């Protein structure tokens, strides 16, 4: 393991000590490592979500290029909905 020195705000320092005193962690290092694992998972999830979004955008681009998209007329949609709910 590599050692690192970090500077914490007073609030973060107190939060770490509270977690240790509550028995959640044996040391500040353990708590920081756990926080970093959570950060890593969050980054992986965010990257997966971005990749899904990129795929969906590409599908839309592919649909446009293949001519599978029609112009949307919001006024016509409103009229259809009004007629549907007026019944």
MOPAC internal coordinates of N, CA, C and O (Angstrom, degrees):
PM7 1SCF
backbone

  N    0.0000 0     0.00 0     0.00 0    0    0    0
  C    1.4383 1     0.00 0     0.00 0    1    0    0
  C    1.5175 1   109.46 1     0.00 0    2    1    0
  O    1.2310 1   121.90 1   -31.80 1    3    2    1
  N    1.3028 1   113.97 1   148.20 1    3    2    1
  C    1.4559 1   119.39 1   178.94 1    5    3    2
  C    1.5235 1   109.16 1  -102.69 1    6    5    3
  O    1.2310 1   120.71 1   -40.28 1    7    6    5
  N    1.3061 1   116.24 1   139.72 1    7    6    5
  C    1.4601 1   121.03 1   178.77 1    9    7    6
  C    1.5210 1   108.86 1   -87.10 1   10    9    7
  O    1.2310 1   121.12 1   -33.74 1   11   10    9
  N    1.3337 1   115.46 1   146.26 1   11   10    9
  C    1.4577 1   121.60 1   176.62 1   13   11   10
  C    1.5158 1   108.24 1  -141.75 1   14   13   11
  O    1.2310 1   121.23 1   -32.19 1   15   14   13
  N    1.2911 1   115.26 1   147.81 1   15   14   13
  C    1.4559 1   120.56 1   177.34 1   17   15   14
  C    1.5229 1   107.31 1  -109.80 1   18   17   15
  O    1.2310 1   120.55 1   -49.57 1   19   18   17
  N    1.3364 1   116.55 1   130.43 1   19   18   17
  C    1.4601 1   120.06 1  -179.84 1   21   19   18
  C    1.5207 1   109.34 1  -128.32 1   22   21   19
  O    1.2310 1   121.13 1   -23.74 1   23   22   21
  N    1.3107 1   115.43 1   156.26 1   23   22   21
  C    1.4575 1   121.18 1   175.68 1   25   23   22
  C    1.5185 1   107.46 1  -108.40 1   26   25   23
  O    1.2310 1   120.93 1   -50.03 1   27   26   25
  N    1.3289 1   115.82 1   129.97 1   27   26   25
  C    1.4578 1   121.52 1  -178.48 1   29   27   26
  C    1.5172 1   109.95 1  -114.97 1   30   29   27
  O    1.2310 1   121.11 1   -27.07 1   31   30   29
  N    1.3152 1   115.47 1   152.93 1   31   30   29
  C    1.4515 1   119.12 1   170.90 1   33   31   30
  C    1.5298 1   107.71 1   -71.09 1   34   33   31
  O    1.2310 1   120.86 1   -18.40 1   35   34   33
  N    1.2911 1   115.96 1   161.60 1   35   34   33
  C    1.4709 1   120.05 1   178.05 1   37   35   34
  C    1.5298 1   109.90 1   -60.65 1   38   37   35
  O    1.2310 1   120.60 1   140.12 1   39   38   37
  N    1.3311 1   116.46 1   -39.88 1   39   38   37
  C    1.4684 1   120.20 1  -179.69 1   41   39   38
  C    1.5240 1   111.11 1   -62.86 1   42   41   39
  O    1.2310 1   119.98 1   136.54 1   43   42   41
  N    1.3166 1   117.64 1   -43.46 1   43   42   41
  C    1.4707 1   120.28 1   178.95 1   45   43   42
  C    1.5275 1   110.54 1   -65.95 1   46   45   43
  O    1.2310 1   120.77 1   139.37 1   47   46   45
  N    1.3112 1   116.13 1   -40.63 1   47   46   45
  C    1.4687 1   120.08 1   179.20 1   49   47   46
  C    1.5292 1   110.24 1   -61.28 1   50   49   47
  O    1.2310 1   120.30 1   135.15 1   51   50   49
  N    1.3209 1   117.03 1   -44.85 1   51   50   49
  C    1.4650 1   120.93 1   178.24 1   53   51   50
  C    1.5286 1   111.30 1   -63.78 1   54   53   51
  O    1.2310 1   120.88 1   140.84 1   55   54   53
  N    1.3282 1   115.92 1   -39.16 1   55   54   53
  C    1.4611 1   119.71 1   179.36 1   57   55   54
  C    1.5308 1   110.23 1   -63.22 1   58   57   55
  O    1.2310 1   120.30 1   137.52 1   59   58   57
  N    1.3186 1   117.04 1   -42.48 1   59   58   57
  C    1.4640 1   120.21 1   178.44 1   61   59   58
  C    1.5279 1   110.87 1   -63.27 1   62   61   59
  O    1.2310 1   120.48 1   133.56 1   63   62   61
  N    1.3151 1   116.69 1   -46.44 1   63   62   61
  C    1.4747 1   119.39 1   179.88 1   65   63   62
  C    1.5303 1   111.28 1   -63.24 1   66   65   63
  O    1.2310 1   120.24 1   142.86 1   67   66   65
  N    1.3152 1   117.15 1   -37.14 1   67   66   65
  C    1.4661 1   119.76 1   177.98 1   69   67   66
  C    1.5210 1   110.63 1   -63.34 1   70   69   67
  O    1.2310 1   120.36 1   139.08 1   71   70   69
  N    1.3328 1   116.93 1   -40.92 1   71   70   69
  C    1.4716 1   120.63 1   178.73 1   73   71   70
  C    1.5199 1   110.82 1   -64.90 1   74   73   71
  O    1.2310 1   120.35 1   141.43 1   75   74   73
  N    1.3156 1   116.94 1   -38.57 1   75   74   73
  C    1.4692 1   120.76 1   178.84 1   77   75   74
  C    1.5287 1   110.07 1   -68.17 1   78   77   75
  O    1.2310 1   120.62 1   134.99 1   79   78   77
  N    1.3355 1   116.42 1   -45.01 1   79   78   77
  C    1.4695 1   120.18 1   179.76 1   81   79   78
  C    1.5249 1   111.79 1   -63.91 1   82   81   79
  O    1.2310 1   120.68 1   150.56 1   83   82   81
  N    1.3405 1   116.31 1   -29.44 1   83   82   81
  C    1.4661 1   120.44 1   178.77 1   85   83   82
  C    1.5286 1   111.36 1   -79.44 1   86   85   83
  O    1.2310 1   120.54 1   174.58 1   87   86   85
  N    1.3178 1   116.58 1    -5.42 1   87   86   85
  C    1.4602 1   120.35 1   178.66 1   89   87   86
  C    1.5140 1   114.33 1    85.15 1   90   89   87
  O    1.2310 1   120.28 1  -169.57 1   91   90   89
  N    1.3296 1   117.08 1    10.43 1   91   90   89
  C    1.4572 1   119.65 1   179.54 1   93   91   90
  C    1.5306 1   111.92 1   -72.61 1   94   93   91
  O    1.2310 1   120.94 1   148.22 1   95   94   93
  N    1.3165 1   115.80 1   -31.78 1   95   94   93
  C    1.4645 1   122.02 1  -178.77 1   97   95   94
  C    1.5180 1   108.92 1  -139.45 1   98   97   95
  O    1.2310 1   121.24 1   -25.87 1   99   98   97
  N    1.3358 1   115.23 1   154.13 1   99   98   97
  C    1.4586 1   120.18 1   178.88 1  101   99   98
  C    1.5243 1   111.57 1   -86.06 1  102  101   99
  O    1.2310 1   120.50 1   156.98 1  103  102  101
  N    1.3413 1   116.65 1   -23.02 1  103  102  101
  C    1.4626 1   119.77 1  -177.26 1  105  103  102
  C    1.5257 1   110.49 1  -155.69 1  106  105  103
  O    1.2310 1   121.78 1   -14.23 1  107  106  105
  N    1.3230 1   114.20 1   165.77 1  107  106  105
  C    1.4619 1   119.44 1   175.46 1  109  107  106
  C    1.5289 1   109.93 1   -61.05 1  110  109  107
  O    1.2310 1   120.36 1   138.86 1  111  110  109
  N    1.3075 1   116.92 1   -41.14 1  111  110  109
  C    1.4688 1   120.77 1  -179.98 1  113  111  110
  C    1.5188 1   111.38 1   -57.96 1  114  113  111
  O    1.2310 1   120.90 1   136.11 1  115  114  113
  N    1.3360 1   115.88 1   -43.89 1  115  114  113
  C    1.4640 1   119.99 1   179.39 1  117  115  114
  C    1.5283 1   110.52 1   -62.52 1  118  117  115
  O    1.2310 1   120.30 1   137.63 1  119  118  117
  N    1.3276 1   117.03 1   -42.37 1  119  118  117
  C    1.4681 1   120.85 1   179.69 1  121  119  118
  C    1.5262 1   110.97 1   -65.05 1  122  121  119
  O    1.2310 1   120.37 1   137.91 1  123  122  121
  N    1.3262 1   116.90 1   -42.09 1  123  122  121
  C    1.4726 1   120.90 1   179.06 1  125  123  122
  C    1.5324 1   109.78 1   -64.37 1  126  125  123
  O    1.2310 1   119.86 1   137.08 1  127  126  125
  N    1.3189 1   117.88 1   -42.92 1  127  126  125
  C    1.4745 1   120.21 1   178.87 1  129  127  126
  C    1.5326 1   110.60 1   -61.36 1  130  129  127
  O    1.2310 1   120.70 1   139.22 1  131  130  129
  N    1.3408 1   116.26 1   -40.78 1  131  130  129
  C    1.4656 1   119.69 1   178.25 1  133  131  130
  C    1.5277 1   110.34 1   -63.63 1  134  133  131
  O    1.2310 1   120.38 1   137.67 1  135  134  133
  N    1.3300 1   116.88 1   -42.33 1  135  134  133
  C    1.4639 1   120.59 1   178.07 1  137  135  134
  C    1.5245 1   110.66 1   -62.05 1  138  137  135
  O    1.2310 1   120.34 1   140.09 1  139  138  137
  N    1.3137 1   116.95 1   -39.91 1  139  138  137
  C    1.4643 1   120.41 1   179.10 1  141  139  138
  C    1.5334 1   111.62 1   -67.00 1  142  141  139
  O    1.2310 1   120.52 1   143.64 1  143  142  141
  N    1.3267 1   116.61 1   -36.36 1  143  142  141
  C    1.4710 1   119.17 1   175.78 1  145  143  142
  C    1.5262 1   110.29 1   -63.20 1  146  145  143
  O    1.2310 1   120.41 1   137.51 1  147  146  145
  N    1.3335 1   116.83 1   -42.49 1  147  146  145
  C    1.4592 1   120.50 1   177.08 1  149  147  146
  C    1.5156 1   111.71 1   -62.47 1  150  149  147
  O    1.2310 1   120.36 1   139.36 1  151  150  149
  N    1.3160 1   116.91 1   -40.64 1  151  150  149
  C    1.4651 1   122.36 1   177.83 1  153  151  150
  C    1.5304 1   110.51 1   -62.57 1  154  153  151
  O    1.2310 1   121.07 1   137.70 1  155  154  153
  N    1.3356 1   115.56 1   -42.30 1  155  154  153
  C    1.4675 1   120.15 1   179.36 1  157  155  154
  C    1.5330 1   110.91 1   -62.42 1  158  157  155
  O    1.2310 1   120.50 1   135.90 1  159  158  157
  N    1.3245 1   116.65 1   -44.10 1  159  158  157
  C    1.4678 1   120.63 1   178.37 1  161  159  158
  C    1.5206 1   110.16 1   -62.40 1  162  161  159
  O    1.2310 1   120.56 1   135.42 1  163  162  161
  N    1.3206 1   116.54 1   -44.58 1  163  162  161
  C    1.4679 1   120.78 1   179.15 1  165  163  162
  C    1.5340 1   111.11 1   -59.53 1  166  165  163
  O    1.2310 1   120.26 1   138.36 1  167  166  165
  N    1.3118 1   117.12 1   -41.64 1  167  166  165
  C    1.4727 1   120.90 1   178.57 1  169  167  166
  C    1.5320 1   110.93 1   -64.53 1  170  169  167
  O    1.2310 1   120.28 1   139.17 1  171  170  169
  N    1.3349 1   117.06 1   -40.83 1  171  170  169
  C    1.4671 1   120.28 1   178.94 1  173  171  170
  C    1.5269 1   111.58 1   -64.78 1  174  173  171
  O    1.2310 1   120.74 1   138.04 1  175  174  173
  N    1.3352 1   116.19 1   -41.96 1  175  174  173
  C    1.4654 1   120.63 1   178.28 1  177  175  174
  C    1.5200 1   109.86 1   -62.76 1  178  177  175
  O    1.2310 1   120.43 1   133.98 1  179  178  177
  N    1.3333 1   116.79 1   -46.02 1  179  178  177
  C    1.4623 1   121.07 1  -179.81 1  181  179  178
  C    1.5312 1   110.83 1   -61.20 1  182  181  179
  O    1.2310 1   120.18 1   139.04 1  183  182  181
  N    1.3313 1   117.27 1   -40.96 1  183  182  181
  C    1.4670 1   120.25 1   178.98 1  185  183  182
  C    1.5268 1   110.61 1   -65.89 1  186  185  183
  O    1.2310 1   120.11 1   140.09 1  187  186  185
  N    1.3309 1   117.39 1   -39.91 1  187  186  185
  C    1.4683 1   120.60 1   177.60 1  189  187  186
  C    1.5241 1   110.72 1   -64.14 1  190  189  187
  O    1.2310 1   120.49 1   138.95 1  191  190  189
  N    1.3327 1   116.67 1   -41.05 1  191  190  189
  C    1.4716 1   120.11 1   178.01 1  193  191  190
  C    1.5213 1   110.91 1   -64.32 1  194  193  191
  O    1.2310 1   120.36 1   139.25 1  195  194  193
  N    1.3408 1   116.92 1   -40.75 1  195  194  193
  C    1.4628 1   120.26 1   177.75 1  197  195  194
  C    1.5264 1   111.22 1   -64.40 1  198  197  195
  O    1.2310 1   120.69 1   140.93 1  199  198  197
  N    1.3207 1   116.28 1   -39.07 1  199  198  197
  C    1.4651 1   119.72 1   178.38 1  201  199  198
  C    1.5283 1   110.67 1   -64.90 1  202  201  199
  O    1.2310 1   120.13 1   139.04 1  203  202  201
  N    1.3389 1   117.36 1   -40.96 1  203  202  201
  C    1.4679 1   120.93 1   175.89 1  205  203  202
  C    1.5242 1   110.28 1   -60.74 1  206  205  203
  O    1.2310 1   120.51 1   136.55 1  207  206  205
  N    1.3197 1   116.63 1   -43.45 1  207  206  205
  C    1.4611 1   120.96 1   178.82 1  209  207  206
  C    1.5259 1   111.04 1   -63.20 1  210  209  207
  O    1.2310 1   120.27 1   137.75 1  211  210  209
  N    1.3169 1   117.08 1   -42.25 1  211  210  209
  C    1.4720 1   120.49 1   177.27 1  213  211  210
  C    1.5255 1   110.86 1   -59.96 1  214  213  211
  O    1.2310 1   120.66 1   138.33 1  215  214  213
  N    1.3475 1   116.34 1   -41.67 1  215  214  213
  C    1.4704 1   119.86 1   178.88 1  217  215  214
  C    1.5302 1   110.78 1   -63.31 1  218  217  215
  O    1.2310 1   120.54 1   136.53 1  219  218  217
  N    1.3328 1   116.57 1   -43.47 1  219  218  217
  C    1.4671 1   120.29 1   179.85 1  221  219  218
  C    1.5307 1   111.36 1   -64.73 1  222  221  219
  O    1.2310 1   120.42 1   140.35 1  223  222  221
  N    1.3193 1   116.80 1   -39.65 1  223  222  221
  C    1.4690 1   120.26 1   176.43 1  225  223  222
  C    1.5208 1   109.95 1   -62.57 1  226  225  223
  O    1.2310 1   120.59 1   136.79 1  227  226  225
  N    1.3308 1   116.47 1   -43.21 1  227  226  225
  C    1.4624 1   119.46 1   179.32 1  229  227  226
  C    1.5216 1   111.42 1   -63.26 1  230  229  227
  O    1.2310 1   120.20 1   142.02 1  231  230  229
  N    1.3434 1   117.23 1   -37.98 1  231  230  229
  C    1.4623 1   119.99 1   176.03 1  233  231  230
  C    1.5230 1   110.29 1   -59.54 1  234  233  231
  O    1.2310 1   120.50 1   136.94 1  235  234  233
  N    1.3275 1   116.65 1   -43.06 1  235  234  233
  C    1.4580 1   120.50 1   178.09 1  237  235  234
  C    1.5139 1   112.07 1   -62.67 1  238  237  235
  O    1.2310 1   120.65 1   136.87 1  239  238  237
  N    1.3246 1   116.36 1   -43.13 1  239  238  237
  C    1.4686 1   120.54 1   177.35 1  241  239  238
  C    1.5168 1   110.00 1   -62.24 1  242  241  239
  O    1.2310 1   120.58 1   136.01 1  243  242  241
  N    1.3281 1   116.50 1   -43.99 1  243  242  241
  C    1.4677 1   120.68 1   178.71 1  245  243  242
  C    1.5280 1   110.85 1   -60.96 1  246  245  243
  O    1.2310 1   120.08 1   139.14 1  247  246  245
  N    1.3280 1   117.46 1   -40.86 1  247  246  245
  C    1.4642 1   120.89 1   178.37 1  249  247  246
  C    1.5283 1   111.05 1   -63.49 1  250  249  247
  O    1.2310 1   120.45 1   137.82 1  251  250  249
  N    1.3167 1   116.75 1   -42.18 1  251  250  249
  C    1.4693 1   120.42 1   178.43 1  253  251  250
  C    1.5205 1   109.74 1   -61.67 1  254  253  251
  O    1.2310 1   120.59 1   131.83 1  255  254  253
  N    1.3289 1   116.48 1   -48.17 1  255  254  253
  C    1.4675 1   120.86 1  -177.61 1  257  255  254
  C    1.5205 1   111.86 1   -65.02 1  258  257  255
  O    1.2310 1   119.93 1   150.20 1  259  258  257
  N    1.3352 1   117.74 1   -29.80 1  259  258  257
  C    1.4663 1   121.45 1  -179.75 1  261  259  258
  C    1.5279 1   111.75 1   -88.20 1  262  261  259
  O    1.2310 1   120.13 1   179.00 1  263  262  261
  N    1.3268 1   117.35 1    -1.00 1  263  262  261
  C    1.4597 1   120.26 1   178.76 1  265  263  262
  C    1.5125 1   114.20 1    77.07 1  266  265  263
  O    1.2310 1   120.00 1  -158.19 1  267  266  265
  N    1.3206 1   117.61 1    21.81 1  267  266  265
  C    1.4721 1   121.03 1  -179.04 1  269  267  266
  C    1.5302 1   112.39 1   -92.16 1  270  269  267
  O    1.2310 1   120.59 1  -161.11 1  271  270  269
  N    1.3243 1   116.48 1    18.89 1  271  270  269
  C    1.4603 1   121.01 1  -177.52 1  273  271  270
  C    1.5212 1   108.27 1  -121.59 1  274  273  271
  O    1.2310 1   120.99 1   -43.10 1  275  274  273
  N    1.3131 1   115.71 1   136.90 1  275  274  273
  C    1.4644 1   119.89 1   177.01 1  277  275  274
  C    1.5288 1   108.22 1  -114.12 1  278  277  275
  O    1.2310 1   121.38 1   -24.58 1  279  278  277
  N    1.3146 1   114.97 1   155.42 1  279  278  277
  C    1.4596 1   119.66 1   178.21 1  281  279  278
  C    1.5236 1   109.19 1   -65.48 1  282  281  279
  O    1.2310 1   120.40 1   -40.38 1  283  282  281
  N    1.3043 1   116.84 1   139.62 1  283  282  281
  C    1.4548 1   121.86 1  -179.31 1  285  283  282
  C    1.5150 1   108.12 1  -101.26 1  286  285  283
  O    1.2310 1   121.28 1   -52.53 1  287  286  285
  N    1.3138 1   115.15 1   127.47 1  287  286  285
  C    1.4604 1   121.73 1   179.05 1  289  287  286
  C    1.5194 1   107.84 1  -109.25 1  290  289  287
  O    1.2310 1   119.70 1   -78.05 1  291  290  289
  N    1.3298 1   118.18 1   101.95 1  291  290  289
  C    1.4591 1   119.74 1  -176.64 1  293  291  290
  C    1.5209 1   112.92 1   -63.02 1  294  293  291
  O    1.2310 1   119.67 1   147.23 1  295  294  293
  N    1.3180 1   118.23 1   -32.77 1  295  294  293
  C    1.4661 1   120.33 1   179.71 1  297  295  294
  C    1.5313 1   110.69 1   -67.45 1  298  297  295
  O    1.2310 1   120.44 1   139.40 1  299  298  297
  N    1.3249 1   116.77 1   -40.60 1  299  298  297
  C    1.4625 1   120.12 1   177.72 1  301  299  298
  C    1.5384 1   109.98 1   -64.26 1  302  301  299
  O    1.2310 1   120.52 1   141.50 1  303  302  301
  N    1.3303 1   116.61 1   -38.50 1  303  302  301
  C    1.4642 1   120.64 1   178.46 1  305  303  302
  C    1.5198 1   110.05 1   -63.84 1  306  305  303
  O    1.2310 1   120.03 1   135.40 1  307  306  305
  N    1.3194 1   117.54 1   -44.60 1  307  306  305
  C    1.4626 1   121.09 1   178.28 1  309  307  306
  C    1.5253 1   110.98 1   -59.56 1  310  309  307
  O    1.2310 1   120.25 1   137.68 1  311  310  309
  N    1.3211 1   117.13 1   -42.32 1  311  310  309
  C    1.4659 1   120.91 1   179.80 1  313  311  310
  C    1.5221 1   111.19 1   -63.68 1  314  313  311
  O    1.2310 1   120.48 1   136.91 1  315  314  313
  N    1.3388 1   116.68 1   -43.09 1  315  314  313
  C    1.4702 1   119.78 1   178.57 1  317  315  314
  C    1.5284 1   110.95 1   -62.84 1  318  317  315
  O    1.2310 1   120.35 1   137.98 1  319  318  317
  N    1.3292 1   116.93 1   -42.02 1  319  318  317
  C    1.4563 1   120.57 1   179.89 1  321  319  318
  C    1.5246 1   111.49 1   -67.01 1  322  321  319
  O    1.2310 1   120.53 1   138.39 1  323  322  321
  N    1.3253 1   116.60 1   -41.61 1  323  322  321
  C    1.4638 1   119.40 1   178.25 1  325  323  322
  C    1.5199 1   110.60 1   -62.35 1  326  325  323
  O    1.2310 1   120.50 1   137.97 1  327  326  325
  N    1.3316 1   116.64 1   -42.03 1  327  326  325
  C    1.4715 1   120.44 1   179.61 1  329  327  326
  C    1.5338 1   110.03 1   -64.99 1  330  329  327
  O    1.2310 1   120.78 1   139.78 1  331  330  329
  N    1.3090 1   116.12 1   -40.22 1  331  330  329
  C    1.4674 1   120.66 1  -178.62 1  333  331  330
  C    1.5380 1   110.57 1   -64.66 1  334  333  331
  O    1.2310 1   120.28 1   135.77 1  335  334  333
  N    1.3235 1   117.07 1   -44.23 1  335  334  333
  C    1.4576 1   120.23 1  -175.94 1  337  335  334
  C    1.5190 1   112.91 1   -84.01 1  338  337  335
  O    1.2310 1   119.94 1   169.50 1  339  338  337
  N    1.3227 1   117.71 1   -10.50 1  339  338  337
  C    1.4618 1   121.11 1   176.96 1  341  339  338
  C    1.5207 1   110.70 1   -78.65 1  342  341  339
  O    1.2310 1   120.34 1   160.80 1  343  342  341
  N    1.2964 1   116.95 1   -19.20 1  343  342  341
  C    1.4776 1   121.50 1  -176.20 1  345  343  342
  C    1.5054 1   112.00 1   -72.76 1  346  345  343
  O    1.2310 1   120.10 1   180.00 1  347  346  345

